[in-house]
Amino acid sequence: MGQPPRRRHRTRIPARRCPRRFHLAAAGRQHPHPSRRSHQHCLLMSATENEVLRSWVEVDLDALRHNADVARRESGTEIMAIVKAGAYGHGVARVAQALVPQVAMFGVANLREAIELRDAGIDTSICLLGACLEEEYESALQGRFHLTVNSLDQAHALNQLAGKIGIHAQVHAVVDTGMGRLGFPETEWQEGTIRELIHLPHLTWEGFASHLPVADEDNEFTHRQITRFREMVQLTQTHGMRPHWTHLCNSAGILGFREPQSFCNLTRPGLLLYGVSPLPPSQSLLRSTLTWKTRITLLRQLPAGHGVSYGRSVLLQRPSQVATLACGYADGYPRQASNQDTHVLIHGKRCPLLGRVTMDQIMVDVTDLPENAHVGDEVVLLGQQGDEMITPVELADKAGTIAWDIFTGIGRRVTRLYCEV
């Protein structure tokens, strides 16, 4: 295998600093800037300098870099940082910019995401992990993106088009060792297939890859899968295809399995970059990258027996102080978390959701807070406040889903702030 290419230093994308303090006009009070530590500064992606934030996430870029270092150390390889789906909801441009010095390339789902990265000034190699549609081939080739090849038909089509426009396509052969989603079936990956591929003159074989579907669930199957992939790597090299990169492991593979280090030189961390380990024993290695916050917009004292939210699924059992929050399922907060003993954090204390999550607002019970709540108070939906923490895994469990879904579901109208030392 060749050595990783030398990477140049890139110019950072300019971003404006958010003011150290901002006003809540409705409450007539000032609140500190929403960063966890006074020595941090936050970079504002889209809001105007005088905007009052209603719902926002704070992305800790230092934690992101720490987690990338964990991926490199645990795998012993270079990394392809997976930044698809807006970098798991964190905001792809600023996340990619922060990771450039630590990665060999970036992985995205499709052509549109790759173009978004290029438009943001990222010139590191970008791999389109999903299969391109034929109508996308020319733009993908002109963009000099790395493409995955999953069949002989796709390889021939890319080769023909690359020759027609006068370039060499940078491609990764993918084999299906158990995922059932992409790649050459194992039975088709034989000497004849390999020799046919390497004689296509306009394709440069940059990578050879597969994917682990149950590295966080089924160790026995995963060990067998790793063994099969190693055998396929050997077969591939024996018959003349020697790609620069060999890659198999996702986050669970990086944290749970050491065998691929002997024959792979690239891994594809996704979830672990964003502070969540798919293997709970490894969680202590990682730092949380995202805190999701909103504000109290209204406080009301409601009598016992009063219903809360659509369907009146909750009838108050006592006179209660109910806070309305400026976030709902249109912002990405999961509606499925309704009536599941779900909590938010206010003044560092857990406050239970009341009734169903609505499109733009959530109601919570603040009756038992030791300090009075006020309109404009900061509320943590995801992350830490004081000694309490709501993790992506906890919120996902309440909603009957997975942490990936929670991150990627955070909506566009939720402002992203970027904090670093």
C-alpha positions as CSV (number, residue, x, y, z in Angstrom):
1,M,0.0,0.0,0.0
2,G,1.2,3.5,-0.8
3,Q,1.7,6.2,1.7
4,P,-1.0,8.8,2.4
5,P,-0.5,11.9,0.2
6,R,0.9,15.1,1.8
7,R,-1.7,17.6,2.7
8,R,-1.4,21.3,2.4
9,H,-2.5,23.8,5.0
10,R,-5.8,25.3,4.0
11,T,-7.2,28.8,4.6
12,R,-10.0,28.8,7.1
13,I,-13.4,29.9,6.0
14,P,-14.1,33.4,7.4
15,A,-16.8,33.6,10.0
16,R,-18.1,36.5,12.2
17,R,-17.9,36.4,15.9
18,C,-21.1,36.5,17.8
19,P,-21.4,39.4,20.3
20,R,-20.3,38.5,23.8
21,R,-23.8,39.4,25.1
22,F,-27.1,39.8,23.5
23,H,-30.6,41.0,24.6
24,L,-33.9,39.3,25.1
25,A,-36.2,42.1,24.1
26,A,-39.4,40.4,25.4
27,A,-37.9,39.9,28.9
28,G,-36.0,43.2,29.1
29,R,-33.1,41.3,30.5
30,Q,-29.6,40.5,29.4
31,H,-28.3,36.9,29.2
32,P,-24.7,35.8,28.7
33,H,-23.6,34.6,25.3
34,P,-24.5,30.9,25.0
35,S,-21.1,29.4,25.4
36,R,-20.2,27.0,28.2
37,R,-16.9,28.5,29.1
38,S,-16.0,32.2,29.4
39,H,-12.7,31.6,27.6
40,Q,-14.4,30.3,24.5
41,H,-15.6,32.3,21.6
42,C,-18.4,31.3,19.2
43,L,-18.6,31.7,15.5
44,L,-22.1,32.4,14.1
45,M,-23.0,30.7,10.9
46,S,-26.2,32.4,9.8
47,A,-27.8,34.6,12.4
48,T,-27.4,38.4,12.4
49,E,-25.4,40.0,15.1
50,N,-28.5,41.4,16.9
51,E,-30.6,38.3,16.5
52,V,-32.3,36.9,19.6
53,L,-31.8,33.1,19.5
54,R,-34.9,31.0,20.1
55,S,-33.4,27.6,19.4
56,W,-29.7,26.9,18.7
57,V,-27.0,24.3,19.0
58,E,-23.5,25.0,20.3
59,V,-20.9,22.9,18.5
60,D,-17.6,22.4,20.4
61,L,-14.9,22.2,17.7
62,D,-12.2,21.4,20.2
63,A,-14.2,18.3,21.2
64,L,-14.6,17.4,17.6
65,R,-10.9,17.5,17.0
66,H,-10.3,15.5,20.2
67,N,-12.7,12.8,18.9
68,A,-10.9,12.7,15.5
69,D,-7.6,12.1,17.4
70,V,-9.3,9.2,19.2
71,A,-10.3,7.7,15.9
72,R,-6.8,8.0,14.6
73,R,-5.2,6.5,17.7
74,E,-7.7,3.7,18.2
75,S,-7.6,2.6,14.5
76,G,-3.9,3.2,13.9
77,T,-4.8,4.5,10.4
78,E,-5.7,7.7,8.5
79,I,-9.3,8.7,8.6
80,M,-12.1,9.5,6.2
81,A,-14.3,11.8,8.3
82,I,-17.9,11.1,7.6
83,V,-19.7,14.5,7.3
84,K,-22.8,13.5,5.4
85,A,-26.2,14.8,6.4
86,G,-24.7,18.2,7.3
87,A,-22.0,16.6,9.5
88,Y,-24.7,14.7,11.4
89,G,-26.6,17.9,12.0
90,H,-23.6,19.9,13.2
91,G,-23.1,22.0,10.1
92,V,-20.9,20.6,7.4
93,A,-18.7,23.6,6.4
94,R,-17.4,24.5,9.8
95,V,-17.0,20.9,10.9
96,A,-15.0,20.0,7.8
97,Q,-12.9,23.1,8.1
98,A,-12.0,22.2,11.7
99,L,-11.1,18.7,10.7
100,V,-9.0,19.4,7.6
101,P,-5.6,19.0,9.3
102,Q,-6.5,15.6,10.7
103,V,-8.1,13.8,7.8
104,A,-7.1,12.1,4.6
105,M,-10.5,12.7,3.0
106,F,-14.1,13.4,3.7
107,G,-17.0,11.0,3.1
108,V,-20.4,12.2,2.0
109,A,-23.6,10.5,0.8
110,N,-24.1,12.1,-2.6
111,L,-23.1,14.6,-5.2
112,R,-25.0,17.5,-3.7
113,E,-23.2,17.2,-0.4
114,A,-19.8,17.0,-2.2
115,I,-20.5,20.2,-4.1
116,E,-21.6,21.9,-0.9
117,L,-18.2,21.1,0.7
118,R,-16.3,22.4,-2.4
119,D,-18.4,25.5,-2.4
120,A,-17.4,26.0,1.2
121,G,-13.7,26.1,0.2
122,I,-12.8,22.5,1.2
123,D,-10.2,21.1,-1.2
124,T,-9.4,17.9,0.6
125,S,-10.4,14.7,-1.2
126,I,-14.1,13.9,-1.0
127,C,-15.6,10.5,-1.5
128,L,-19.2,9.9,-2.5
129,L,-20.2,6.9,-0.5
130,G,-23.6,6.4,-2.2
131,A,-24.0,5.2,-5.7
132,C,-24.4,8.0,-8.2
133,L,-27.2,8.2,-10.7
134,E,-26.0,8.1,-14.3
135,E,-27.2,11.7,-14.7
136,E,-24.7,12.7,-12.0
137,Y,-21.6,11.0,-13.4
138,E,-20.3,13.9,-15.5
139,S,-20.6,16.5,-12.7
140,A,-19.1,14.0,-10.2
141,L,-16.1,13.4,-12.6
142,Q,-15.7,17.1,-13.4
143,G,-15.6,17.8,-9.6
144,R,-12.8,15.3,-9.2
145,F,-14.6,13.5,-6.5
146,H,-13.8,9.9,-5.5
147,L,-16.7,7.6,-6.5
148,T,-17.7,4.2,-5.4
149,V,-18.0,1.4,-8.0
150,N,-20.5,-1.4,-7.2
151,S,-20.8,-3.3,-10.5
152,L,-19.1,-3.9,-13.8
153,D,-21.8,-2.0,-15.6
154,Q,-21.1,1.1,-13.5
155,A,-17.4,0.7,-14.0
156,H,-17.7,0.6,-17.7
157,A,-20.0,3.6,-17.8
158,L,-17.7,5.7,-15.7
159,N,-14.7,4.6,-17.8
160,Q,-16.4,5.5,-21.1
161,L,-17.5,8.9,-19.8
162,A,-14.1,9.7,-18.2
163,G,-12.4,8.9,-21.5
164,K,-14.8,11.1,-23.4
165,I,-14.2,14.1,-21.3
166,G,-10.5,13.5,-21.0
167,I,-9.9,12.7,-17.3
168,H,-9.2,9.8,-15.0
169,A,-11.9,8.9,-12.6
170,Q,-10.8,8.3,-9.0
171,V,-12.8,5.3,-7.8
172,H,-13.1,2.9,-4.9
173,A,-14.3,-0.7,-5.5
174,V,-16.8,-1.8,-2.9
175,V,-17.6,-5.4,-2.1
176,D,-20.6,-6.5,-0.1
177,T,-19.5,-8.7,2.8
178,G,-22.8,-8.6,4.6
179,M,-24.5,-5.2,4.6
180,G,-26.7,-5.9,1.5
181,R,-26.7,-2.2,0.5
182,L,-23.9,-1.5,-1.9
183,G,-21.0,-3.3,-3.6
184,F,-20.1,-6.3,-5.7
185,P,-21.6,-9.5,-4.2
186,E,-18.9,-11.7,-2.8
187,T,-19.6,-14.4,-5.4
188,E,-18.8,-11.9,-8.2
189,W,-15.5,-10.7,-6.8
190,Q,-13.3,-13.1,-8.7
191,E,-10.1,-13.0,-10.7
192,G,-12.0,-12.3,-13.9
193,T,-13.9,-9.3,-12.4
194,I,-10.7,-7.8,-11.0
195,R,-8.8,-8.2,-14.2
196,E,-11.6,-6.6,-16.2
197,L,-11.7,-3.7,-13.9
198,I,-7.9,-3.0,-13.9
199,H,-7.9,-2.9,-17.7
200,L,-10.3,0.0,-17.9
201,P,-7.9,2.7,-18.9
202,H,-9.7,5.8,-17.5
203,L,-10.3,4.5,-14.0
204,T,-7.7,5.1,-11.2
205,W,-8.4,2.6,-8.3
206,E,-8.0,4.8,-5.2
207,G,-9.7,2.5,-2.8
208,F,-11.1,-0.9,-1.9
209,A,-13.8,-1.0,0.7
210,S,-16.6,-2.8,2.5
211,H,-18.9,-2.0,5.4
212,L,-19.7,-3.5,8.8
213,P,-23.4,-3.7,9.5
214,V,-23.4,-5.2,13.1
215,A,-20.1,-4.2,14.6
216,D,-22.0,-2.9,17.6
217,E,-24.3,-5.9,17.9
218,D,-22.8,-9.2,16.7
219,N,-19.1,-9.8,17.3
220,E,-19.1,-13.3,15.9
221,F,-20.5,-12.2,12.5
222,T,-18.2,-9.2,12.4
223,H,-15.1,-11.3,13.0
224,R,-16.1,-13.6,10.1
225,Q,-16.8,-10.6,8.0
226,I,-13.3,-9.1,8.7
227,T,-11.7,-12.4,7.8
228,R,-13.6,-12.5,4.5
229,F,-12.7,-9.0,3.6
230,R,-9.0,-9.7,4.4
231,E,-9.2,-12.7,2.0
232,M,-10.7,-10.4,-0.7
233,V,-8.0,-7.8,-0.2
234,Q,-5.4,-10.5,-0.8
235,L,-7.2,-11.8,-3.8
236,T,-7.5,-8.2,-5.2
237,Q,-3.8,-7.5,-4.8
238,T,-2.8,-10.9,-6.2
239,H,-4.6,-10.2,-9.4
240,G,-3.1,-6.8,-9.9
241,M,-5.4,-4.2,-8.3
242,R,-3.5,-2.4,-5.6
243,P,-5.5,0.6,-4.4
244,H,-4.0,3.3,-2.3
245,W,-6.6,3.0,0.4
246,T,-8.2,-0.1,2.0
247,H,-11.0,0.7,4.3
248,L,-13.7,-1.2,6.2
249,C,-14.3,0.1,9.7
250,N,-17.0,2.5,10.9
251,S,-17.1,3.9,14.4
252,A,-18.0,0.6,16.0
253,G,-15.4,-1.2,14.0
254,I,-12.7,1.3,15.1
255,L,-13.6,1.0,18.8
256,G,-14.3,-2.7,18.9
257,F,-12.0,-4.5,16.6
258,R,-8.2,-4.5,16.1
259,E,-7.8,-7.1,13.3
260,P,-8.3,-4.6,10.4
261,Q,-5.3,-2.6,11.5
262,S,-3.1,-5.3,9.9
263,F,-4.4,-4.8,6.4
264,C,-6.4,-1.5,6.3
265,N,-4.9,2.0,6.2
266,L,-8.1,4.1,6.3
267,T,-11.2,4.1,8.5
268,R,-14.5,5.9,8.3
269,P,-15.5,7.4,11.7
270,G,-18.9,9.0,11.8
271,L,-20.9,8.9,15.1
272,L,-17.8,8.8,17.3
273,L,-16.6,12.1,15.8
274,Y,-19.7,13.7,17.2
275,G,-19.1,12.4,20.7
276,V,-21.2,9.3,20.9
277,S,-19.8,5.8,21.0
278,P,-21.9,3.0,19.5
279,L,-20.1,0.8,22.1
280,P,-20.9,2.1,25.6
281,P,-17.6,0.9,27.2
282,S,-15.8,3.3,24.9
283,Q,-17.9,6.4,25.7
284,S,-15.4,7.7,28.2
285,L,-12.9,8.2,25.4
286,L,-15.0,10.8,23.7
287,R,-16.1,14.4,24.4
288,S,-19.6,15.7,23.7
289,T,-19.6,18.0,20.6
290,L,-23.1,19.4,20.6
291,T,-25.5,21.1,23.1
292,W,-29.0,21.9,21.9
293,K,-30.7,24.8,23.6
294,T,-33.9,26.8,23.5
295,R,-35.7,29.4,25.7
296,I,-38.8,29.8,27.7
297,T,-41.2,32.0,25.8
298,L,-44.2,31.8,28.2
299,L,-44.9,30.9,31.8
300,R,-48.4,30.1,33.1
301,Q,-50.0,28.8,36.2
302,L,-52.6,26.1,35.3
303,P,-55.1,24.4,37.7
304,A,-55.4,20.7,38.5
305,G,-57.3,18.9,35.8
306,H,-56.2,21.2,33.0
307,G,-55.2,19.5,29.8
308,V,-51.8,20.2,28.1
309,S,-51.2,20.0,24.3
310,Y,-53.0,18.2,21.5
311,G,-55.2,15.3,22.4
312,R,-55.2,16.3,26.1
313,S,-53.1,13.2,26.7
314,V,-51.9,14.9,30.0
315,L,-54.3,16.2,32.6
316,L,-52.5,18.0,35.4
317,Q,-52.8,16.2,38.7
318,R,-52.0,19.4,40.7
319,P,-51.9,23.2,40.2
320,S,-48.7,23.5,38.0
321,Q,-46.5,26.1,36.6
322,V,-46.1,25.3,32.9
323,A,-43.4,26.7,30.7
324,T,-43.7,26.9,26.9
325,L,-40.4,26.4,25.0
326,A,-39.5,27.8,21.6
327,C,-38.8,24.5,19.9
328,G,-40.9,21.7,18.4
329,Y,-40.8,18.9,15.9
330,A,-40.4,21.3,13.0
331,D,-37.0,22.1,14.6
332,G,-36.2,18.4,14.8
333,Y,-37.1,17.7,18.4
334,P,-38.7,14.2,18.1
335,R,-42.5,14.1,18.4
336,Q,-42.1,10.4,19.4
337,A,-40.6,11.6,22.7
338,S,-44.0,12.8,23.8
339,N,-45.4,11.1,27.0
340,Q,-42.3,9.0,27.4
341,D,-41.0,10.5,30.7
342,T,-38.8,12.8,28.7
343,H,-37.0,15.7,30.3
344,V,-35.2,19.0,29.6
345,L,-32.8,20.9,31.8
346,I,-33.6,24.3,33.3
347,H,-31.4,25.8,36.0
348,G,-29.5,22.5,36.0
349,K,-32.5,20.5,37.0
350,R,-34.6,18.0,35.1
351,C,-38.1,19.2,34.1
352,P,-40.6,16.8,32.5
353,L,-42.3,17.3,29.2
354,L,-46.0,17.7,29.4
355,G,-48.2,16.2,26.7
356,R,-47.4,16.0,23.0
357,V,-44.5,17.8,21.3
358,T,-46.1,20.3,18.9
359,M,-44.7,21.7,15.6
360,D,-43.1,24.8,17.1
361,Q,-43.4,24.5,20.9
362,I,-43.0,22.2,23.8
363,M,-44.6,22.4,27.3
364,V,-42.7,21.4,30.4
365,D,-43.5,21.3,34.1
366,V,-41.3,23.8,36.1
367,T,-43.4,23.6,39.3
368,D,-40.6,21.9,41.3
369,L,-37.7,24.1,40.3
370,P,-36.0,25.4,43.5
371,E,-35.5,28.8,41.8
372,N,-38.3,30.5,39.9
373,A,-38.2,30.2,36.1
374,H,-38.4,33.3,34.0
375,V,-39.4,34.0,30.4
376,G,-36.1,34.0,28.4
377,D,-34.4,31.4,30.6
378,E,-32.1,29.1,28.8
379,V,-33.2,25.4,28.4
380,V,-31.0,22.5,27.4
381,L,-32.7,19.9,25.2
382,L,-29.6,17.9,24.6
383,G,-26.3,18.2,26.5
384,Q,-25.2,19.3,29.9
385,Q,-26.4,22.0,32.3
386,G,-24.9,22.0,35.8
387,D,-24.5,18.5,37.0
388,E,-27.2,17.0,34.8
389,M,-26.9,15.8,31.3
390,I,-29.2,14.6,28.6
391,T,-27.3,12.5,26.1
392,P,-28.3,11.8,22.5
393,V,-28.7,8.2,23.5
394,E,-31.1,9.1,26.2
395,L,-33.3,11.3,24.0
396,A,-33.1,8.6,21.2
397,D,-34.3,5.9,23.6
398,K,-37.2,8.1,24.7
399,A,-38.1,8.6,21.0
400,G,-37.7,5.0,20.1
401,T,-34.9,5.7,17.6
402,I,-31.1,6.0,17.5
403,A,-28.6,8.8,18.2
404,W,-27.8,9.2,14.5
405,D,-31.5,10.1,13.9
406,I,-31.5,12.7,16.7
407,F,-28.4,14.5,15.3
408,T,-29.4,14.4,11.7
409,G,-33.0,15.5,12.5
410,I,-32.0,18.9,14.0
411,G,-33.6,21.3,11.6
412,R,-32.4,24.2,9.5
413,R,-34.1,26.9,11.5
414,V,-32.0,25.9,14.5
415,T,-29.0,28.2,14.5
416,R,-25.5,26.7,14.7
417,L,-22.9,28.3,16.9
418,Y,-19.3,27.2,16.9
419,C,-17.2,27.3,20.0
420,E,-13.5,26.8,20.4
421,V,-10.7,27.9,22.7
